[in-house]
Amino acid sequence: MALSPVTPRPRQLDPHSRSAGPGDDTAASAVVPLLSDYLDDVAVRTAARLGRVAGVAVTLSVNGEPWTVGSSNVLAAEVDQIQYEVGLGPCLLALRDGVTTYAADLARDDRWGDYGPRAAAHGAASCISVPVLLGESPAAVVKVYSGEVDGLSAAQRDLALAVAPEVAGGVRLALTLGEQAQALDDRATAMNTRRVIDLALGILMERGQCSAAEAFDSLRTTSQHRNVKLREAAQQVLASVPGAGSSDVRAPFRARPEGATPAALRPRPGPRDSGPRPSGPNRR
């Protein structure tokens, strides 16, 4: 069964390049480095259990798209990126259909276009992709790469199959935290919207010496006439006030104290690849 290529896009969670910028203080951006460290640790420990392997990576389905959320070393992360660029591969098959696939000789495997030869040239001569199931649906994939043709023994492949249910616990935690972070961001956005509108109403009440109800009717009329959302109309009112800045319309929140990382997400000491971690646009 042939897979349709996905849209090529670098997909890898990274605390440094995936945030919106130095000033990004959303709950989602705070969760990203915690999950990245935690799932990197999962991949590293899985690689240590497997013994002689070229690398281990974990792909998670985020809003229906594959993202590398943990990798034991640079090679595993970069070979994942090759698959995402090609849009075909055993990982994407596992993520879509829940099929475990062992590719014994990627250089000669033409099932996924030029992914196999490119992965082999990068140092992954063979690999196994094991779906991680939550319920009956694949939510993630554990990939083990070997630098040798048919380089994963039957015992290693069996261990990879056994590891997948264990990884499901970390994946479930990642999804739960992501959902909670998004809910917090949505709530903060709603609070900020309410604050913008309230400030605009105050300005209109002062200018027109009118009641809150009259000011709201005026703002709603402006919104309708200009065909913009009520928040945008309110922002236009605020913009008309000299010296008003974006910081004036954000609901105040206290910064989380340093060192407050949940214990479940604190990486435990373990073997680490000594090579540099991926950087730039491919570390997302």
C-alpha positions, 0 to 999 in steps of 0.5 A, a space after each residue: 500500500 503506497 503512502 501519499 507524501 506529506 508536505 515537507 516541513 522540518 519538524 522537531 521540538 526544540 526549546 530554543 527555536 520553536 518558541 515565538 521569541 524571547 518575549 514569548 511567555 505562553 504556557 505552550 512555550 514553557 512546556 516545550 523545553 520540558 517535554 523536549 528534555 524528558 523525551 530526549 531522556 526517554 530516547 537516550 535510555 532506550 538506546 542504552 537498553 538496546 545496546 549497539 545501535 546508531 540511534 533512537 528517536 520518538 515521533 509524535 503526532 501533533 495535530 495530525 503532523 509528525 514531530 520528532 519529540 525525542 532523540 538519543 543523538 544527532 544522527 537519529 534526529 537528522 534521519 528523521 528529518 530526511 523522512 519528513 522531507 521526502 514525505 514517505 517512510 516506515 515511520 510515517 506508515 507506522 504513524 498512519 496505519 499502526 504497522 511495525 516495519 523492519 527495513 533490513 537494508 535501507 540503501 536497497 529499499 525502494 518502497 519509500 522513494 529516495 528515503 532509504 538510500 538517503 538515510 543509509 548515506 547518512 549512517 542509518 543502514 537499517 531500522 525498525 519503526 514501532 507504533 505507540 498505541 493509545 487505545 487502538 490508534 497510533 499516537 507516536 512511533 519509536 524508531 531504532 536505527 542501526 549503522 549496519 545492514 540487517 544490524 538489529 538482532 531479533 532480540 533488539 527488535 523484540 525489545 523495541 516492540 516491548 519498549 513502545 508500550 512503556 513510551 506510551 506513558 511518556 507520550 500520554 503525559 506529553 499530550 496531556 501537558 500539551 492540552 493543558 498548556 493550550 487550555 491555559 493559553 486560550 484562557 489567557 487570550 480570553 482574559 487579554 481580550 476582555 481587558 482590551 475591550 474594558 480599557 477601550 470602553 473606559 476611554 469611550 466613556 471618558 471621551 463621550 461622558 456616557 455610560 458603559 452600555 452606551 460605550 459598548 453600543 458605540 464600540 459594537 457599531 464601529 466593529 460592524 461598520 468596519 467589518 472587524 472583530 470587537 477586539 480589533 475595534 477596541 485595539 484601534 481605540 487604544 491605539 488612538 491614545 498617545 503612549 499606549 503600548 501592548 504591555 498595557 493590555 495584557 493581563 498581569 501574571 506572575 512569572 513562574 519561579 525558576 527551578 519549579 519544573 515538575 518532578 516527573 519531567 526532570 531528566 534523570 542522569 544518564 548517558 548522553 551523546 557527546 556530539 552537538 545537538 541539531 540547531 537552526 530550522 531543523 530543531 523546532 
